[in-house]
Amino acid sequence: MDSTSDPLLALRQAIKTKTPITYSTDSEPTTSLLAATHIVLSPTLSLPKSTSTRYSKPGTSASSPSDFFTIEAVYLAWLLRDAPVAEYMKQARENGLAVGFVSVTERKSIVEWLEGKINDLKRIVSIAEESTTPPGTPPHPGAAILPLTTPKRAAHTADTTTSPSKRRYVPDQQDVEVVKRIKQNEVELQDRNTVLRGTKPNNFSALRATYSEKLKKLKESKPGAGPVPASSAGPPMQNQYPIIMISSSPTALITMHNVKRFLQESIFESSSAARERAASAGNSRAEDVIHIDRRRIPPSSSSQPSSASRGEIQRYFVVDSTDALQKFGADAWERVVCVMTTGQAWQFRPYRWNEPRALFHHVKGVYVSWANEPPNTKIKDWNVTELKIDPHRRHIDKSVVAHFWQLIDDWTIANKPWLIKS
């Protein structure tokens, strides 16, 4: 099908070709999706944002326009693809989609389809190549009615379309209404692979390498010689604290002045305000090494919050220069789990890996920016996760920091598990 005749394909084509997507109201450009009446996908294609797509809602019969997501809902799912769950739902409500937005569990799959990473999505209703009729439009008088019921009926319809001598099958209207009511009460089941595990396999190569080396040394040790010393078995940095490196740029959102309050207390304070507050207390210069104490709750105890299962205190160190990093020894880079960047490549020149792609292969990369800033094209190939801070709403800082620690935990467990305090 031609992408210009189908809203969903037109949106996918615009995203894959990186065509700027804008908004308009009464043919006048606007920057607000909420105030807009149309979504402009190309200079020659402008669609009302309430236009139905072929992406059907769960638990519907996919037989009327209200059973399909609008182009606005699908576009908003892609626009907020990296937003945390709470922020995504909040932004959807603020854009007028209190209902009718793509759910969080479905957002990843529709985003991958829009970006061309997958080609098939089971709830996107297929249309014949020659059809340009929007989903849910009543059939033209005399046109064949496609059954939406059992395979037996589908086979019967196929026979009527291939053999003109047979009578065309027309389903009973009462049966259609019954099927609609049944489908409205259907609950789409998700298994653990689609909801919890996802499609990306976990990488346990670092853990395997760790224990392979330990077992090798145990086998090589002579009988009766005693156990292998802890200093020679396992990773060299075992029982030491992980390190987070931040940018030394004075314009960075996270600096040595405000990082402790942000990561430990979940409160963002501008660097200048934090510096002035420290100066009034007699601390004119920021420390070059800062420790962060964080209570890490084990996943197994998250469902039973009690005083006995509140988790261990995990300590992290934060530095903003390689000079400060050298205080931890020659192998300090083995303890670095995260590098926060502002998107400026000069930050990495003195690092052990000064090329961004190589660096973020060995550490977790986090790009810190304001929530209202446009995407930074410089970091698209850097393998970093964006951490967006709202300029005004401090009540969402807690969810942003919680998302950051979840990223660090997941990466550290997969790549440097010996740094996690058990």
HELIX and SHEET records of a PDB file:
HELIX    1   1 SER A    3  SER A    5  5                                   3    
HELIX    2   2 PRO A    7  LYS A   16  1                                  10    
HELIX    3   3 PRO A   65  ASP A   67  5                                   3    
HELIX    4   4 ILE A   71  LEU A   79  1                                   9    
HELIX    5   5 VAL A   85  GLU A   94  1                                  10    
HELIX    6   6 VAL A  104  LEU A  114  1                                  11    
HELIX    7   7 PRO A  151  THR A  162  1                                  12    
HELIX    8   8 GLN A  173  GLN A  184  1                                  12    
HELIX    9   9 ARG A  192  ARG A  192  1                                   1    
HELIX   10  10 ASN A  193  ARG A  197  3                                   5    
HELIX   11  11 SER A  205  GLU A  220  1                                  16    
HELIX   12  12 VAL A  259  GLU A  265  1                                   7    
HELIX   13  13 SER A  271  SER A  280  1                                  10    
HELIX   14  14 PRO A  299  SER A  301  5                                   3    
HELIX   15  15 SER A  307  SER A  309  5                                   3    
HELIX   16  16 THR A  322  LEU A  325  1                                   4    
HELIX   17  17 GLN A  326  PHE A  328  5                                   3    
HELIX   18  18 ALA A  332  ARG A  335  5                                   4    
HELIX   19  19 ALA A  345  PHE A  348  5                                   4    
HELIX   20  20 PRO A  356  HIS A  362  1                                   7    
HELIX   21  21 THR A  377  ILE A  379  5                                   3    
HELIX   22  22 ARG A  394  ILE A  396  5                                   3    
HELIX   23  23 ASP A  397  ASN A  415  1                                  19    
HELIX   24  24 PRO A  417  LEU A  419  5                                   3    
SHEET    1   A 4 GLU A  28  THR A  30  0                                        
SHEET    2   A 4 THR A  22  THR A  25 -1                                        
SHEET    3   A 4 HIS A  38  SER A  42 -1                                        
SHEET    4   A 4 LEU A  45  PRO A  48 -1                                        
SHEET    1   B 2 SER A  52  SER A  56  0                                        
SHEET    2   B 2 PHE A  68  THR A  70 -1                                        
SHEET    1   C 6 ILE A 290  ARG A 296  0                                        
SHEET    2   C 6 GLU A 312  VAL A 319 -1                                        
SHEET    3   C 6 ILE A 243  MET A 245  1                                        
SHEET    4   C 6 VAL A 336  THR A 341  1                                        
SHEET    5   C 6 LYS A 364  TRP A 370  1                                        
SHEET    6   C 6 VAL A 384  ILE A 389  1                                        
END                                                                             
